């Protein structure tokens, strides 16, 4: 499906807002699904963010706090992380993990609605969340990231790469079409760089993982 061939998706089909058992044991499940590779993968991805001491980071859909702790190692001293999360189980885990760090602050806000931040952050980071929204809400999230960033700041999206779903190995197709929600395939088939360009982002940088099916795509906000 190209961007010109629109298909109707419902936000209710998304699996990005997890709860219950899946949310309570999210980190453990991610470790199991990746055969123990997730901790080293996410550490490598955070390394690729190229954060510096003193940076201010906005973490969209912050989850359990695992990513925030890794980012904290790189922005201290003098940095700050503002993390947005709405899931009750996720928030509880986030607070438990990060409560001893006053420079990590959790706020209960939806990332696909109006946000109060403007030109405040060096980096906006979103990890395996953007694909779980319908396109209209993705556009809102991108606009929120643009407003929140300082001129020259960077928006980093850790998520699926863009590729031809019909051409990948059968086990990849199975995971996308049977395990993931329909919104994931919609996201994969779109041109994420083009989406970002429409919001004024440029100077792209990409790091690929797991055979190129996952990537960290970083784009800068022009001065």
VONU-208992 format. One line per field, with one value per residue (C-alpha): x, y, z negated; residue in three letters. Coordinates in Angstrom, 3 decimals, padded with zeros to 6 digits. Example, Ala and Ser with C-alpha at 12.3 -4.5 7.8 and 13.67 -1.06 7.14 Angstrom:
BEGIN
u <- 012.300  013.670 .
v <- -004.500  -001.060 .
w <- -007.800  -007.140 .
code <- Ala  Ser .
***
This chain:
BEGIN
u <- 000.000  001.388  000.486  -001.864  -003.789  -005.447  -007.067  -009.187  -007.687  -009.120  -007.157  -009.019  -006.995  -003.765  -001.763  000.563  -001.290  -000.741  -002.263  -002.736  -000.324  001.466  002.153  003.119  005.755  006.601  010.387  010.503  008.326  010.531  013.588  011.892  010.579  014.071  015.778  017.588  018.845  016.622  018.769  021.893  019.829  018.163  021.482  023.041  020.111  020.396  024.143  023.237  021.133  024.451  023.186  025.497  025.715  023.310  020.864  017.134  015.135  011.405  010.529  007.211  005.428  008.075  006.877  008.528  011.461  014.077  014.950  014.927  017.496  019.813  019.419  020.023  023.484  024.370  022.816  024.037  025.173  023.021  020.512  016.830  014.293  010.602  008.787  005.187  003.133  -000.554  -000.667  -001.213  001.036  003.712  003.657  003.999  007.079  008.539  008.207  009.684  012.731  013.430  012.218  015.736  016.661  015.249  016.284  013.810  010.235  007.121  004.062  000.703  -000.056  -001.237  001.369  -001.260  -002.965  -001.884  001.374  002.612  006.274  007.861  011.564  012.625  014.407  017.632  016.167  012.690  012.680  009.907  010.457  008.113  005.092  004.613  003.607  000.653  -001.280  -003.482  -001.831  -003.725  -002.459  001.068  001.043  000.013  002.876  005.373  004.031  004.346  007.975  008.728  007.300  009.037  012.515  014.984  016.217  018.811  017.331  016.839  013.791  014.717  012.243  013.132  010.658  010.139  012.038  010.200  010.232  008.110  006.178  005.270  008.947  010.284  010.730  007.553  008.297  008.659  005.361  003.709  004.957  003.768  000.385  -000.567  001.280  001.361  -001.683  -002.714  -001.342  002.203  002.040  000.538  003.470  006.062  004.658  004.774  007.800  008.758  011.386  008.800  006.449  009.165  010.110  006.543  006.904  010.155  012.657  015.794  019.430  018.486  020.642  019.782  020.997  019.628  019.182  017.934  018.732  017.486  013.877  014.224  015.898  016.659  015.772  016.967  016.043  017.003  014.804  016.131  017.356 .
v <- 000.000  003.417  006.643  007.389  004.169  004.942  002.192  002.828  001.773  002.162  003.223  000.461  -002.057  -000.848  -002.969  -000.185  000.667  -002.574  -003.422  -006.293  -009.230  -007.949  -004.579  -006.007  -008.304  -006.202  -006.172  -009.918  -010.645  -008.511  -010.417  -013.749  -012.755  -011.672  -014.715  -012.535  -010.005  -007.088  -005.621  -005.365  -004.109  -001.304  -000.293  -000.101  001.966  004.417  004.675  005.585  008.511  010.270  011.964  014.284  015.390  018.252  017.279  017.569  014.636  014.206  010.487  009.863  006.737  005.985  002.522  000.823  003.226  000.895  003.363  006.344  004.731  004.082  007.639  008.961  007.385  009.534  012.913  013.122  015.346  018.333  016.721  015.998  013.498  014.309  011.017  010.749  007.636  006.900  003.142  002.398  -000.703  001.038  004.131  002.030  000.275  003.549  005.200  002.203  002.153  005.869  007.378  007.899  010.147  013.675  014.497  011.926  013.182  011.261  013.105  011.526  012.906  011.404  011.925  012.143  015.164  018.757  019.018  022.131  021.996  024.451  024.683  023.015  019.773  018.682  015.251  013.817  010.011  007.548  003.780  001.220  003.441  005.490  002.473  001.838  004.968  005.744  008.110  011.209  010.711  009.975  013.377  014.968  013.211  014.448  017.991  017.722  016.620  019.550  022.097  020.557  020.606  023.441  024.620  022.066  019.453  015.857  013.621  009.929  007.177  003.615  001.406  -000.721  000.170  000.763  -002.299  -004.440  -006.703  -009.076  -009.716  -010.554  -014.091  -015.822  -015.615  -011.823  -011.575  -013.773  -011.561  -008.385  -009.687  -012.049  -010.874  -007.126  -004.952  -003.869  -000.412  -001.812  -002.922  000.427  002.181  -000.082  000.593  004.375  006.572  007.775  010.198  011.804  012.122  013.845  016.118  017.398  018.606  020.437  017.804  017.020  015.857  012.228  009.596  005.919  002.938  -000.519  -003.592  -007.166  -007.527  -004.041  -004.697  -002.325  001.049  004.212  007.091  010.501  013.808  017.341  020.366  023.148  026.323 .
w <- 000.000  000.930  -000.839  002.018  001.439  -001.856  -003.865  -006.908  -010.236  -013.712  -016.760  -018.587  -016.551  -018.140  -020.570  -021.650  -024.885  -026.775  -030.145  -032.547  -032.391  -029.294  -030.899  -034.292  -032.747  -029.701  -030.128  -030.795  -027.762  -025.515  -026.724  -026.001  -022.563  -021.470  -023.025  -025.512  -022.966  -023.953  -026.767  -024.602  -021.641  -023.560  -025.135  -021.688  -020.397  -023.292  -022.598  -019.022  -020.273  -020.948  -024.092  -026.026  -029.664  -030.211  -027.474  -028.103  -026.726  -026.146  -026.228  -024.447  -025.669  -028.265  -029.299  -032.252  -032.607  -031.148  -028.390  -030.730  -033.030  -030.083  -028.832  -032.332  -032.325  -029.322  -030.193  -033.794  -035.276  -034.492  -032.140  -032.569  -031.243  -031.034  -030.461  -029.264  -030.016  -030.700  -031.418  -035.094  -035.224  -033.182  -035.390  -038.525  -037.139  -035.882  -039.288  -041.084  -038.808  -038.585  -041.875  -043.227  -040.288  -040.661  -037.090  -035.687  -035.892  -034.875  -033.593  -032.752  -029.295  -026.018  -023.317  -020.546  -022.079  -022.773  -024.716  -026.571  -025.509  -023.093  -022.155  -025.420  -024.524  -022.851  -022.000  -021.646  -021.737  -020.924  -021.117  -019.483  -019.967  -016.778  -014.674  -016.985  -016.022  -013.054  -010.601  -011.737  -015.284  -014.077  -012.402  -015.701  -017.496  -014.905  -015.264  -019.051  -018.686  -016.379  -018.815  -021.831  -020.278  -020.430  -017.023  -015.970  -018.309  -017.219  -016.995  -017.256  -016.344  -017.357  -015.522  -012.434  -009.287  -006.003  -003.727  -001.430  -003.796  -000.955  -000.196  -003.672  -005.101  -006.160  -009.884  -009.630  -007.755  -010.382  -013.221  -011.503  -010.342  -013.155  -016.260  -015.667  -015.045  -011.519  -012.231  -012.261  -008.630  -007.688  -009.372  -007.725  -004.253  -004.645  -004.007  -007.484  -006.186  -003.955  -006.923  -008.935  -006.037  -005.824  -009.416  -008.699  -009.827  -007.853  -008.090  -008.615  -010.272  -010.492  -012.500  -011.679  -013.874  -013.583  -009.904  -009.065  -010.087  -013.043  -012.997  -014.884  -012.558  -013.736  -012.127  -013.052  -013.518  -011.314  -012.943 .
code <- Unk  Unk  Unk  Unk  Unk  Unk  Unk  Unk  Unk  Unk  Unk  Unk  Unk  Unk  Unk  Unk  Unk  Unk  Unk  Unk  Unk  Unk  Unk  Unk  Unk  Unk  Unk  Unk  Unk  Unk  Unk  Unk  Unk  Unk  Unk  Unk  Unk  Unk  Unk  Unk  Unk  Unk  Unk  Unk  Unk  Unk  Unk  Unk  Unk  Unk  Unk  Unk  Unk  Unk  Unk  Unk  Unk  Unk  Unk  Unk  Unk  Unk  Unk  Unk  Unk  Unk  Unk  Unk  Unk  Unk  Unk  Unk  Unk  Unk  Unk  Unk  Unk  Unk  Unk  Unk  Unk  Unk  Unk  Unk  Unk  Unk  Unk  Unk  Unk  Unk  Unk  Unk  Unk  Unk  Unk  Unk  Unk  Unk  Unk  Unk  Unk  Unk  Unk  Unk  Unk  Unk  Unk  Unk  Unk  Unk  Unk  Unk  Unk  Unk  Unk  Unk  Unk  Unk  Unk  Unk  Unk  Unk  Unk  Unk  Unk  Unk  Unk  Unk  Unk  Unk  Unk  Unk  Unk  Unk  Unk  Unk  Unk  Unk  Unk  Unk  Unk  Unk  Unk  Unk  Unk  Unk  Unk  Unk  Unk  Unk  Unk  Unk  Unk  Unk  Unk  Unk  Unk  Unk  Unk  Unk  Unk  Unk  Unk  Unk  Unk  Unk  Unk  Unk  Unk  Unk  Unk  Unk  Unk  Unk  Unk  Unk  Unk  Unk  Unk  Unk  Unk  Unk  Unk  Unk  Unk  Unk  Unk  Unk  Unk  Unk  Unk  Unk  Unk  Unk  Unk  Unk  Unk  Unk  Unk  Unk  Unk  Unk  Unk  Unk  Unk  Unk  Unk  Unk  Unk  Unk  Unk  Unk  Unk  Unk  Unk  Unk  Unk  Unk  Unk  Unk  Unk  Unk  Unk .
***
